[in-house]
Amino acid sequence: MRAMGSLLARWGKATGFQGRDKRSARRVRTRLRPQRVLSMRNAVIADCAMIDRSETGARLQFIVDVDLPRIFLLQDLAEGTTHEVELIWSRPGEAGVRFTNHPAPCGVSSANR
């Protein structure tokens, strides 16, 4: 196992890859911030927690597996804000989203909790 570690370390130095995050914006942990996933028609799809976020996106954690649409609304239950997001990746219990920079549709507010 030690030989494998040194081989990976040498490969990283030779290629310039040292396991760095390739995101354009730095991620910040959010302490499992409560979120609600809504359809574009404001129907509740699931509740989840935001694990971390950046200026451009976020990583979400679900208690159960959820079939997410490609574009949906993400409501921050602590702040009462809603963002339109695009699903970038998903695996059982987790998903990564990108903020689309489109404003949330009218009528979506903290009152929809």
Residue pairs with C-beta under 8 A, 6 or more apart in sequence:
11 17
12 18
12 19
21 27
23 54
23 56
23 57
24 56
25 54
25 55
25 56
25 57
26 54
27 52
27 53
27 54
27 59
28 52
28 53
28 54
29 51
29 52
30 50
30 51
30 52
30 53
30 58
32 49
32 50
32 51
32 61
33 49
33 50
33 76
33 78
34 47
34 49
34 50
34 76
34 77
34 78
35 47
35 48
35 49
35 50
35 60
35 74
35 75
35 76
35 77
36 44
36 46
36 47
36 48
36 74
36 75
36 77
36 113
37 44
37 45
37 46
37 47
37 48
37 60
37 66
37 68
37 72
37 73
37 74
37 75
38 44
38 45
38 72
38 73
38 74
38 75
38 82
38 108
38 112
39 45
39 69
39 72
39 73
40 69
40 71
40 72
40 73
40 84
40 105
42 73
42 105
42 107
42 108
42 112
45 66
45 68
45 69
45 72
46 62
46 64
46 66
47 63
48 60
48 61
48 62
48 63
48 66
48 95
49 60
49 61
50 58
50 59
50 60
50 61
50 76
51 58
51 59
51 60
51 61
51 94
52 58
52 59
53 59
55 99
56 98
56 99
57 85
57 88
57 96
57 97
57 98
57 99
58 74
58 85
58 96
58 97
58 99
59 94
59 95
59 96
59 97
60 74
60 94
60 95
60 96
60 97
61 93
61 94
62 93
62 94
62 95
63 93
64 93
65 92
65 93
66 95
68 87
68 90
68 95
69 87
70 86
70 87
71 84
71 85
71 86
71 87
71 100
72 84
72 85
72 87
73 82
73 83
73 84
73 85
73 104
73 105
73 108
74 82
74 83
74 84
74 85
74 97
75 81
75 82
75 108
75 110
75 112
75 113
76 82
76 83
77 110
77 113
79 110
80 109
80 110
80 113
81 104
81 110
82 104
82 108
82 109
82 112
83 99
83 100
83 104
84 99
84 100
84 102
84 103
84 104
84 105
85 97
85 98
85 99
85 100
86 97
86 98
86 100
87 95
87 96
87 97
88 96
88 97
88 98
89 95
89 96
90 96
